[in-house]
Amino acid sequence: MKGMQAHLELLCGQIAECERMQKAAKSQLQRNVFATLLARYRAIAVELEEAIAKMPPPNTFRDRTKQARQAAKEYGDDQRKLAKKLRRKMN
């Protein structure tokens, strides 16, 4: 997610630079080119912001892994207890 955030910041810088260059452009053709670039950069920035918003918080995966390990440990403990009971009954 840090990489996506860094890319978004870079993109925002490019948008600001494009706006500056569009205002400084001497011909209508140059202004149109920068307007097209701005529209594309802004669309990409919106998509990137939406993707970042959908990302789970950084610790979510670690928490899930920790929960899975705990569940597996409990399951293993239950299996050992059950096996112990069965051995006692069979003896």
N, C-alpha and C positions, 0 to 999 in steps of 0.2 A: 504494500500500500504506500510505503514511503516513496517508491519509485514513481508511482502514479501521481502522488501529490507534487513531487518535484517536477514532473513533466507538465502538470497543470500550471505551476508557477512559471515555468519557461514559456508556455503557451500564452499566458497572460502578458508576459513581457513582449512577446512577438505581436500580440494584439495592440498593445500600447504603441509599439514602434510603427506598426502599420498605420495606425490612426494619425500619428505624427507625420509620417511620410505622405499620407493622403492629403492632409491639410497643406503640406508644403509643395505638393505636385503643381507643376506649371501648366500641364495640358489636361484636357478632359479625359483623354485616353489613359493617362497615368492615374488620374483619380478613379476611373472606372476599374482599372486593374486592382488598385488597392482596396476598393470597395468589395470586389469579388473575393479577394484574399481575406478581408475582414469577415465576410459572411461565412466563409469556410472555417476560418480559425475559431470564430465564435461557436459554430455548430459543433466542432470537435471539442471545444472547451465544455459545452453543455453536456455532451455525451460522456466526457471524462468525469465531470462532476457527478452525474447520475450514477456512473459505475462506482465511484468512490463511496457515494451515499449508500449503495447496496451492499458494500463489503461489510462482513461481520467485524466486530471489534477485534483487535489484535490477540487478546487472550482467549477468545472463544475456542480456538482449536486446541490450545493447551488444556483448557478446562475440560473439554470433551474427552481428550486423551486421558486425563487424570480420572475422570468419572468412569471411563471404560476400563481402566486398570483396576480401579476399586471394585467395579462390578465383577470383573473376571476373578479377582482375589476372593470375593465373597462367594462366588459360584464354586470356585475350587475348594474353599473351606467347607461349603455345604456338601460337595461331592465326597470329600474325605470323611466327614462325619457320617454320611450315609454308608460309605464303604465299611467304616469301623463297626457300625450297627449290624450290617449284614454279616460281617465276619464273626461277630459275637453270637449271632443267632445260628450260624452254620456250625459253630464249635460246640 
